[in-house]
Amino acid sequence: MGSERKKVIKHILDFYNAKDEYLWARYPNFAVFRHSENRKWFAIIMDIPREKLGIPGKEKVDVLNLKMSDPFTADFLTTQDGIFPGYHISRGNWISVLLDGTVDERNIFALIEESFNVTAKKKTVKRAKKQKE
């Protein structure tokens, strides 16, 4: 397991109280993170072949799939190095973030927060904002 992947999992466990769930025997390194109150996914970590992202090579890389507030935000983000249209999720709001050091850790954590807030119940987002103040 890559160090970036470990940092992301630790961050999600520490800040969002979401446990990593490994749902598919066929994909033992695919971890889903859900909200406890509505069970919606807000993050998925996968190891996929580089070629699936349009990057040369067949070796596997860790990616983090996150949901953005709208397709325009997702499209804009995919113009940045290390961020791609969501792999394996057909809706346009999802992005895949390469976990190889290309994307700064602070940016990854901000994108996780965006995904968490977009998929949360409104009262959960309000409660989280109050706790930060």
Long-range contacts (C-beta under 8 A, 24 or more apart in sequence): 1-29, 1-62, 2-62, 2-99, 2-100, 4-62, 4-99, 4-100, 4-101, 4-105, 4-108, 5-45, 5-62, 5-99, 7-105, 8-43, 8-45, 8-64, 8-99, 8-108, 8-112, 9-45, 11-109, 11-112, 12-43, 12-112, 16-42, 16-112, 16-116, 18-42, 18-43, 20-45, 35-116, 35-119, 35-120, 35-121, 35-124, 37-120, 37-121, 37-124, 38-119, 38-120, 38-121, 40-119, 40-120, 41-67, 41-119, 42-66, 42-67, 42-112, 42-115, 42-116, 42-118, 42-119, 42-120, 43-112, 43-115, 43-116, 44-89, 45-99, 46-87, 46-88, 48-87, 48-88, 52-87, 53-84, 53-87, 53-96, 53-98, 54-84, 61-98, 61-99, 61-100, 62-98, 62-99, 62-100, 63-87, 63-96, 63-97, 63-98, 63-99, 64-96, 64-97, 64-99, 64-108, 64-112, 65-89, 65-94, 65-95, 65-96, 65-97, 66-94, 66-95, 66-97, 66-111, 66-112, 66-114, 66-115, 67-93, 67-94, 67-115, 67-118, 67-119, 68-93, 68-94, 68-95, 68-111, 68-114, 68-115, 68-118, 69-93, 69-114, 69-118, 77-111, 93-118
